Amino acid sequence: MKDKIIIITGASDGIGRAAATNLKSSGANIVITGRSKEKTKAVADELKVPYYIADFSRLDEVRQLGSNLKNDYSTIDVLANNAGGIMGSERILTNDGYDRTIQVNHLAGFLLTNMLIDTLCASRASVINTSSAAQQFSGDIDVNDLKMEKGYSRMGTYGKSKLMNVLFTKELNRRFHSQGISAVAFHPGVVRTNFGEEFGGSTKFLYSSPIKYVLKTPEKGADTLIWLATTEPGKDWTPGEYYSNRRIKRPNKQAEDSQNAMTLWEASLKATGLS
Ligand SMILES: NC(=O)c1ccc[n+]([C@@H]2O[C@H](COP(=O)([O-])OP(=O)(O)OC[C@H]3O[C@@H](n4cnc5c(N)ncnc54)[C@H](OP(=O)(O)O)[C@@H]3O)[C@@H](O)[C@H]2O)c1
């Protein structure tokens, strides 16, 4: 892993932090991003790695992050789009006008990846997207409904955002694999992190009650991400697929619909001002 440049978003805590710690110890050059300056700086200081701050519920901050990373790194071997989580029980629109869960979990990573696309292609990079088994329970998705106008529920919208991670992965791979990018999505397992903590509800109960001790540790939850980042696409894993526990898993059948993937890509280009 020596000399490899690995950027991990959402590495101030949980799965991203555990992945950054492990990959740093294997000799890779790790770059982390987080939302909280205090938490992100503390992790960066501990690991002795560079850090960047951006709140993904603000697309201007994601644009600034993309621009800074593009200027600072001429090579990126791995981009792990990992930042995200479950949001509140009320639908909230961001200042950019999109549902907050959809923006933080999908649109921000979409924008960041596209801003770095030339570097990622030239570096023959792996793009690893942290999805979730919750994508299986998304209900029917309308990939044009990035504001969740057709009905918001906390878990339904979270599931849809994680289904979008799989659709994005498939379309990114379809469009850019021949130009060098290998994209993959994975489910980390049910992992004992701060996940859901900020917004309360049943997820908070599961993740903060004594039940949490039966959940995976962040180190175990990071295992598939670390494996994907340190192995060879095309040889050890198949680009365009969705993994769980280092194995290909069939996602929600709506993720296999290539028209959904193309339509989501176009809608996301428009939403992020890239088209
Ligand atoms: N834990 C699970 O059981 C589980 C299961 C399936 C999938 N996942 C997925 O795994 C990923 C990591 O979650 P985790 O479990 O490690 O949770 P976590 O401990 O809460 O970590 C979440 C990370 O995402 C960052 N983040 C959250 N909101 C953000 C925002 N608005 N802008 C920028 N960064 C933001 C956080 O930054 P700050 O700490 O700086 O705020 C933190 O670094 C998420 O995509 C989640 O959906 C988790």
The ligand as a Tripos MOL2 file, in Angstrom:
@<TRIPOS>MOLECULE
LIG
   48    52     1     0     0
SMALL
NO_CHARGES

@<TRIPOS>ATOM
      1 N1        -23.2760    1.8940   11.4420 N.am      1 LIG1
      2 C1        -23.9980    1.0870   10.7010 C.2       1 LIG1
      3 O1        -24.6140    0.1060   11.2170 O.2       1 LIG1
      4 C2        -24.1000    1.2800    9.2200 C.ar      1 LIG1
      5 C3        -24.7860    0.3060    8.4560 C.ar      1 LIG1
      6 C4        -24.8690    0.4690    7.0770 C.ar      1 LIG1
      7 C5        -24.2780    1.5720    6.4690 C.ar      1 LIG1
      8 N2        -23.6480    2.5230    7.2330 N.ar      1 LIG1
      9 C6        -23.0460    3.6680    6.5410 C.3       1 LIG1
     10 O2        -21.6990    3.7950    6.9520 O.3       1 LIG1
     11 C7        -21.2570    5.1440    6.7410 C.3       1 LIG1
     12 C8        -20.4850    5.6220    7.9590 C.3       1 LIG1
     13 O3        -21.3580    5.6480    9.0720 O.3       1 LIG1
     14 P1        -20.9140    5.2470   10.5570 P.3       1 LIG1
     15 O4        -21.7510    4.0990   10.9580 O.co2     1 LIG1
     16 O5        -19.4330    5.1310   10.6410 O.co2     1 LIG1
     17 O6        -21.4760    6.5050   11.3660 O.3       1 LIG1
     18 P2        -20.7500    7.6530   12.2310 P.3       1 LIG1
     19 O7        -19.8960    7.0730   13.2860 O.co2     1 LIG1
     20 O8        -21.8790    8.5460   12.6230 O.co2     1 LIG1
     21 O9        -19.8190    8.3960   11.1720 O.3       1 LIG1
     22 C9        -20.4030    9.1510   10.1380 C.3       1 LIG1
     23 C10       -19.3370    9.9660    9.4450 C.3       1 LIG1
     24 O10       -19.9830   10.7330    8.3990 O.3       1 LIG1
     25 C11       -19.7490   12.1200    8.6480 C.3       1 LIG1
     26 N3        -20.9300   12.9210    8.3250 N.ar      1 LIG1
     27 C12       -22.1910   12.7770    8.8020 C.ar      1 LIG1
     28 N4        -22.9710   13.7660    8.3500 N.ar      1 LIG1
     29 C13       -22.1850   14.5540    7.5770 C.ar      1 LIG1
     30 C14       -22.3900   15.7510    6.8530 C.ar      1 LIG1
     31 N5        -23.5930   16.3850    6.8340 N.pl3     1 LIG1
     32 N6        -21.3490   16.2820    6.1620 N.ar      1 LIG1
     33 C15       -20.1360   15.7000    6.1670 C.ar      1 LIG1
     34 N7        -19.8650   14.5770    6.8580 N.ar      1 LIG1
     35 C16       -20.8850   14.0220    7.5530 C.ar      1 LIG1
     36 C17       -19.4540   12.2410   10.1270 C.3       1 LIG1
     37 O11       -18.7090   13.4450   10.3280 O.3       1 LIG1
     38 P3        -18.6350   14.1900   11.7860 P.3       1 LIG1
     39 O12       -18.3630   13.0980   12.7850 O.co2     1 LIG1
     40 O13       -17.4510   15.1090   11.6080 O.co2     1 LIG1
     41 O14       -19.9310   14.8650   11.9960 O.co2     1 LIG1
     42 C18       -18.6720   10.9540   10.3800 C.3       1 LIG1
     43 O15       -17.3340   11.1240   10.0060 O.3       1 LIG1
     44 C19       -22.5220    5.9530    6.4470 C.3       1 LIG1
     45 O16       -22.5980    6.1900    5.0470 O.3       1 LIG1
     46 C20       -23.6520    5.0330    6.8730 C.3       1 LIG1
     47 O17       -24.8420    5.2580    6.1520 O.3       1 LIG1
     48 C21       -23.5460    2.3900    8.5910 C.ar      1 LIG1
@<TRIPOS>BOND
     1     1     2 1
     2     2     3 2
     3     2     4 1
     4     4     5 ar
     5     4    48 ar
     6     5     6 ar
     7     6     7 ar
     8     7     8 ar
     9     8     9 1
    10     8    48 ar
    11     9    10 1
    12     9    46 1
    13    10    11 1
    14    11    12 1
    15    11    44 1
    16    12    13 1
    17    13    14 1
    18    14    15 2
    19    14    16 1
    20    14    17 1
    21    17    18 1
    22    18    19 2
    23    18    20 1
    24    18    21 1
    25    21    22 1
    26    22    23 1
    27    23    24 1
    28    23    42 1
    29    24    25 1
    30    25    26 1
    31    25    36 1
    32    26    27 ar
    33    26    35 ar
    34    27    28 ar
    35    28    29 ar
    36    29    30 ar
    37    29    35 ar
    38    30    31 1
    39    30    32 ar
    40    32    33 ar
    41    33    34 ar
    42    34    35 ar
    43    36    37 1
    44    36    42 1
    45    37    38 1
    46    38    39 2
    47    38    40 1
    48    38    41 1
    49    42    43 1
    50    44    45 1
    51    44    46 1
    52    46    47 1
@<TRIPOS>SUBSTRUCTURE
     1 LIG1         1 GROUP 0 **** ****
